[in-house]
């Protein structure tokens, strides 16, 4: 357990019939000491692997009906909205969710107040704080959210924690303006809301979409369904279990955060593994924040990398094997 878990436990009544745990695998053992009905949902597949498989739920709506819920505050307010909606259903439920104080704001209280009669904040503990909400309003769940985006002529879906929501973020927009992928088989690494996958599939490519986030994978699937497109989709970390020389190209708007923390290690590991899964002559297309040293890393790890496009905030590169 970390300091946030310790704070949540300190604020928790020691009796409950059913407990939901959201993005906080370190609390599983403590929950099992209180009740045998423990339901765990993790958006990040790496955290999900830390949890006994029999405790994991396949969809956040399966958390409904508990009388106590614990969680770590997500980065996105929409993700907190979906979390709060997912644990409604019982006559009464208490939700205790915590985070580092520097990442918290009053708007989080307002999001919880939409779903609960009462919300308050605990005292700080080791630079962390918890929010406590109780008295469910049992508002209907409204996720995923779909919206047509005329700039790509696609319906885009998003769950609460999906990167960029149901919008086309500026980096992806720059990438799509210049993307010219040869070959049939393409991997969209870090698929987010599925817009890159959808554009590639509409152009006739066979697309495998992959993301470490359940919210991204589910949104990508909904985007494909809404636009009558076929994708292969996997909730997985890195390029594991992908066959050697199975793709003509990888296209990626890679993440550089894990939760609220900056973390580039998964992207750099993907760069290292890309040579294995790409066919001879394959390409890696990448868009990233221009301040990141990814072109240098690509040159060192994969080979000569050229800048295809660049603006004040984003850089698009092409690496040719």
N, C-alpha and C positions, 0 to 999 in steps of 0.2 A: 504494500500500500504506500501511496505517497501522501503528502501533507493535505491534499484536497480530500482524499479518502478518509483520513483521520478526522478531518473537520466534519465531514458528512456523518460519520458514525457517532461523533460526539453530540450531534444534533438530532439523533434518531431515537424514537421510542423503541424499546426492545421487544415489542410484540407486533407481529403482522402475520396475516394468513397467506398473503402472496406478495412477492417482491419483484419489481422490475428493475433491471440494471441496464443503464444506457451508456455505452462508451466508457465503462469503468470496470474493466475485468479484474482489477485488484480488489474489488469488493465482494467477489463471488463467495469466497470462503466464509466471510462474516455473515452473508445472507443465509447461507446454508445452516448456520448455527441458530438462526431464528425460525426458519420454516423450510419445509421440503418443496414448496412451490416457488421456485426461483426461475425467472425468465430473463434471458440476457440477449440484448441486441447490440451489436457493434457495427458501426458504419465501415470501419477500417478492417480489412481482412486480416491484417497482421495482429490486431487486437482480438479478433474473433478466434484466431488459432490458440489463444491463451486460455480459452474457455472450454470446459468439457462439452463435447458435441451435443449431448442430450439436453443441455440447458439452453442452447441457442435457439432462437426463433427465426423463422425464415423471412418474416416481414414485421415491421414495427407495430402494425395493427394487432398482432398477436399478444402484445403487452396489455391490451385493454382488460379492465376488470380487476387489476391489482389494488391493494389498499395502501401500498407503500412503493415509492419509486426513488431510485438513486441515479444520479448521472453527473457527468462532467459537462460543463457549459461548452457548447460548440462555438465556433468562430462566427457563424452566420446566424442572424436573427431568425431567418426562415427555418433553419434547422431546429432552433429552440421551439419555434411555433409547431413544427411537426412532432417533435418529441412530446410536447405538452398535450397535443391532440391525441397522440397514440395511446396515452395511459388513461384516458377518460373511460367511463363505462360503469364503474362501481358507484355506489351511493356516496362513498367518501374515499378520497385518496389524498395522501400527502406526498408531495414531490420535493425532494431535497437535492439540489444541483449546485455544484461548486466550481470555482475556477480561480485563477490568479487574479488578484485585484487589478493589476495593470491592464487586464484584458476585459474588465467588466464595465458596464455603464447602466444608467438608469433605464434605458430603453428595454433592457432585458426584463426588468420588473414589469414594464408595460405589456410586453408580449405574454408573460405568465398571467398577468391580471385579466387578459382576454379569456383565459381558460379556467381560472380559479377565482373563488370569492375573495380570498385573502392572500397577500404576498408580503413577506418581509425579509430583511437581510440579517444574517448573523454577524456577530463581531468577527473581526479579522483574526486569522491564525496563521502565522508563518507566511505572511504576505498573500494569504488566500482568504476567500470569503465564500459563504454559501447563501443561496436564496432558498427560502422555504415557502411553498405554496400549498394551499389546501382548500377544500370545498369545490369540487369540480363543477364546471358549468355544462359539461357534456355537449360542447359544440361539435357539429359534424366535421369529420376529417375532409380536407379539401386538396389532398395531394394524390398524384402529381398534378402540377399546374401546367397547362398547355397554352401555347400562344403562337400564332402564325407570325413569322418574321419575313417581311417582304424582301429584305435585302438578300436573302438566300432562297426565297420562295419555298419555305419549309415550315411545318408545324414543329416547334421545339418543346420538349417536355422537361420538367425539373421537379425533383424532390427538394426538401428543405436544404440539405447539405450539398446539393449539386453545384459544382463550380460554375459561376456565371449565371446561375438560375436558368430561365428560359430565354436568355438573351444570347447574342453573338458578341463575345468579348472582343476588345480592340485587337489583341494579339492574333486571335483566330481569324478575324476579318482580314488582317494584313496577309496572313498565310494563305487564305483561300483566294485572295486576289491574284496570287502568283503561282499557286499549286499546279503542277503539270506532272502527273505521276505516270510512268510507263508500267507495263506489265499488268498481270491479272490479279495477283494476290497481294493485299495491302493490310498492314497492321496499323490500327489507330491506337497508339499507346497513350493512356490517360484520356479516355474518350469523353469524360465530362457529360454534357447533355446530349452528346451524340451528333452534333452538327457536322463535324468533319467526316465521321463515318457515313452520315446520310448523303453528303455531297459526293463522296467517293462511290458509294453504292449506286446512286442515281446516274453516275457517269459510266457504270457498267463494271466496276471492279468487284471482286469477291473480297469482302471486308471482314476482318476479325477485329472487334472492338474490345479493349481490355482496360480495366481500371481497378485500383486498390479500394475504391469507395463503392459501397453498396448503392448509395444514392445516385452515383454516376451510372453504374451498370443498369440499375432499374430505369433511370431516365433515358439512357440510350435505347433500351428496349422499347420504351413507350414512344420515343421519337421515331424509331423504325416502323412501329405499328401504325402510328398516325399518318405516316407518309407512304404506307404500303411498300416498304423496302425490306429486304432480307439481309440480316447480319448474323454473324457468329459472335457471341458475346461471352466474356469470361470475367469473373470477379477474382482477381489474382494479383500477386505481387511480382513485379519485374517480368522477365521473359521466361520464367520457369515453365516447364512442361511443354513448351513450344518446340516443334521438331526442327532439326537443323535444315538450313536452306529451304525454308517453307514460305518465304515472302520475297516479292520483288521490291517492295518498298515498306518503310516504316514512316508514318507521319505522326508527329507528336507536338502537342503544346504541353510540355511536361510540368508536373507540380514541383514546387520548391518549398512546400510547407507540409508538415505532418501535424494536423490540428492547428494550433496557434504558433507552433515553433517552426522556424526556418530549417529546412532539411533537404539538401540536394543529393544526399547519398543514393537514394533509389534511382534518380535520373542518371547519375554517373555510372551506376552499375548497369543500367540499361544500355548506355553507350558501349560499355565493355562487352556486353552480351550480343549486341546487334550484329556483329560480324558472323556469329554462329547461325543466327536464324535468317539472315539475308542470303539470297542467292548471289552467285558471282555477277558483278555488274549492278548489284542492287543499290538503292538510294535510301538515305535517311533525311527526311525533311523535318526541320525543327524551328519553332518560334519560341522566343523567350525574352524576358525583360533585358533590355540592352546593357544594364549594368552587370549582368552575370557573365562569368568568364567561360561560357559554354563553347564558343568557337575555338578557343585555345584548347579546351578539353577534347573536343571532337577531333581536332587536328592531331592531338597526341594519341588518342585512343583508337581512332578509326581511319584517319588519313586526311588528305587534302579536303578542306571544307571552304566553300565560297559563300559570300553573303549575297543572297538573292534580292532582298529588300530590307530597308531599315527606315524607321522614323524616330521621332524623339524618344519613344518609350520602348519600342520592340524591334527585334532583329529576326529575320527569317534566313536560315542557312540551308544549304544543300551539301550533303556529303555523298560522294560517289565512290563505291567500292571498285 
